[in-house]
């Protein structure tokens, strides 16, 4: 059985390995948070574009289709009901205005959704929180080194252990 990093369970890792692992994890965290911010920003832009498209469609419908729709609808109502032609033109305009209002309301709904989205602010707050935690983190104090008073050629178990600890 092994740990997620591939080392055997129960094996102690050196400070260098722990630091490298922490650096890799922190880098991955920052990259993931940046990717999340980009995805949320894309979603906000898409909502804004949908809102703008609905507003544009409402405007285009109202401006360019009114003359043709009004004529066709007015003459159709006049043929169907024998009402005054002026009243038929007024009814056709009201029908077009009603469609434009519905499209405008759809645009308002999407605009409100885009303005209420707090995706980038949430990611920024999360990144600040991560940075705050890392700033408060303090390394464990190292044990004080004992001065070795042995002769240079003499290798005691304590001296060998001290060298092994300092090199790892």
C-alpha positions as CSV (number, residue, x, y, z in Angstrom):
1,X,0.0,0.0,0.0
2,X,1.3,3.4,-0.8
3,X,0.5,7.1,-0.3
4,X,-1.0,9.3,-3.0
5,X,2.5,10.5,-3.9
6,X,3.8,7.0,-4.5
7,X,5.9,6.7,-1.3
8,X,5.2,3.8,1.0
9,X,2.8,4.4,3.9
10,X,4.6,5.3,7.1
11,X,7.8,6.4,5.4
12,X,8.9,9.8,6.5
13,X,9.6,12.3,3.7
14,X,12.4,14.9,3.9
15,X,11.8,18.6,4.3
16,X,12.8,19.1,0.7
17,X,10.2,16.6,-0.5
18,X,7.5,18.1,1.6
19,X,8.4,21.6,0.4
20,X,8.4,20.4,-3.3
21,X,5.0,18.7,-2.7
22,X,3.6,21.8,-1.1
23,X,4.9,24.0,-3.9
24,X,3.4,21.7,-6.5
25,X,0.0,21.6,-4.7
26,X,0.0,25.4,-4.3
27,X,0.8,25.8,-8.0
28,X,-2.0,23.5,-9.0
29,X,-4.4,25.3,-6.6
30,X,-3.5,28.7,-8.2
31,X,-3.9,27.3,-11.7
32,X,-7.2,25.7,-10.8
33,X,-8.5,28.9,-9.3
34,X,-7.5,30.9,-12.4
35,X,-9.2,28.3,-14.6
36,X,-12.4,28.6,-12.5
37,X,-12.3,32.4,-12.8
38,X,-11.9,32.1,-16.5
39,X,-14.9,29.7,-16.8
40,X,-17.1,31.9,-14.6
41,X,-16.1,35.0,-16.6
42,X,-16.9,33.2,-19.8
43,X,-20.4,32.3,-18.4
44,X,-21.0,35.9,-17.4
45,X,-19.9,37.1,-20.9
46,X,-22.2,34.6,-22.5
47,X,-25.2,35.8,-20.4
48,X,-24.3,39.4,-21.3
49,X,-24.2,38.5,-25.0
50,X,-27.5,36.7,-24.8
51,X,-29.0,39.8,-23.1
52,X,-27.5,42.1,-25.8
53,X,-28.8,39.8,-28.5
54,X,-32.3,39.8,-27.1
55,X,-32.3,43.6,-26.9
56,X,-30.9,43.8,-30.4
57,X,-33.5,41.4,-31.8
58,X,-36.3,43.5,-30.1
59,X,-34.9,46.7,-31.7
60,X,-34.4,45.1,-35.1
61,X,-37.9,43.6,-35.0
62,X,-39.5,46.9,-34.1
63,X,-37.6,49.1,-36.6
64,X,-37.3,46.9,-39.7
65,X,-40.4,44.7,-39.6
66,X,-43.0,47.2,-38.5
67,X,-43.8,48.6,-42.0
68,X,-44.3,45.3,-43.7
69,X,-45.9,43.6,-40.7
70,X,-48.2,46.6,-40.2
71,X,-49.4,46.6,-43.8
72,X,-49.9,42.9,-43.9
73,X,-51.6,42.6,-40.6
74,X,-53.8,45.8,-41.1
75,X,-55.0,44.6,-44.5
76,X,-55.6,41.1,-43.1
77,X,-57.7,42.5,-40.2
78,X,-59.6,44.8,-42.6
79,X,-60.4,41.9,-44.9
80,X,-61.5,39.6,-42.0
81,X,-63.6,42.1,-40.1
82,X,-64.5,45.0,-42.5
83,X,-63.4,47.5,-39.7
84,X,-62.0,50.9,-40.5
85,X,-58.5,50.7,-42.1
86,X,-57.0,53.1,-39.5
87,X,-58.1,50.9,-36.6
88,X,-56.6,47.8,-38.4
89,X,-53.2,49.6,-38.7
90,X,-53.4,50.5,-35.0
91,X,-54.1,46.9,-34.0
92,X,-51.2,45.6,-36.2
93,X,-48.8,48.1,-34.5
94,X,-50.0,47.0,-31.0
95,X,-49.3,43.4,-31.9
96,X,-45.7,44.2,-33.0
97,X,-45.2,46.3,-29.9
98,X,-46.3,43.4,-27.7
99,X,-43.8,41.1,-29.3
100,X,-41.0,43.7,-28.8
101,X,-42.0,44.1,-25.1
102,X,-41.7,40.3,-24.6
103,X,-38.3,40.3,-26.2
104,X,-37.2,43.3,-24.1
105,X,-38.4,41.5,-20.9
106,X,-36.3,38.5,-21.9
107,X,-33.3,40.8,-22.3
108,X,-33.9,42.3,-18.9
109,X,-34.1,38.9,-17.2
110,X,-30.7,37.8,-18.8
111,X,-29.2,41.2,-17.9
112,X,-30.1,40.8,-14.3
113,X,-28.7,37.3,-14.2
114,X,-25.4,38.6,-15.7
115,X,-25.2,41.5,-13.2
116,X,-26.0,39.3,-10.2
117,X,-23.3,36.8,-11.0
118,X,-20.4,37.0,-8.5
119,X,-18.2,34.4,-10.0
120,X,-15.0,36.4,-10.3
121,X,-15.5,38.0,-6.9
122,X,-15.8,34.6,-5.3
123,X,-12.6,33.3,-6.9
124,X,-10.8,36.5,-5.9
125,X,-12.0,36.0,-2.3
126,X,-10.9,32.4,-2.3
127,X,-7.4,33.3,-3.6
128,X,-7.1,36.0,-0.9
129,X,-8.1,33.4,1.7
130,X,-5.5,30.9,0.4
131,X,-2.8,33.6,0.4
132,X,-3.8,34.6,3.9
133,X,-3.5,31.1,5.1
134,X,-0.1,30.7,3.5
135,X,1.2,34.0,5.0
136,X,0.2,32.9,8.5
137,X,1.8,29.5,8.0
138,X,5.1,29.2,9.9
139,X,7.6,26.4,9.6
140,X,8.2,24.1,12.5
141,X,11.2,25.2,14.5
142,X,14.3,23.2,13.8
143,X,16.1,21.5,16.7
144,X,19.2,23.3,17.7
145,X,22.4,21.9,16.4
146,X,24.8,20.5,18.9
147,X,28.4,21.2,18.4
148,X,30.2,18.1,17.7
149,X,33.3,17.9,19.8
150,X,34.6,14.6,18.4
151,X,37.8,14.4,16.5
152,X,37.5,14.9,12.8
153,X,38.4,11.2,12.0
154,X,36.1,9.8,14.6
155,X,32.6,8.7,13.5
156,X,30.2,8.3,16.3
157,X,26.6,7.3,15.7
158,X,25.5,10.8,16.8
159,X,27.8,12.4,14.2
160,X,26.6,10.1,11.4
161,X,22.9,10.7,12.3
162,X,23.5,14.5,12.4
163,X,25.1,14.4,8.9
164,X,22.3,12.2,7.6
165,X,19.7,14.6,9.0
166,X,21.4,17.7,7.5
167,X,21.8,16.2,4.1
168,X,18.1,15.1,3.7
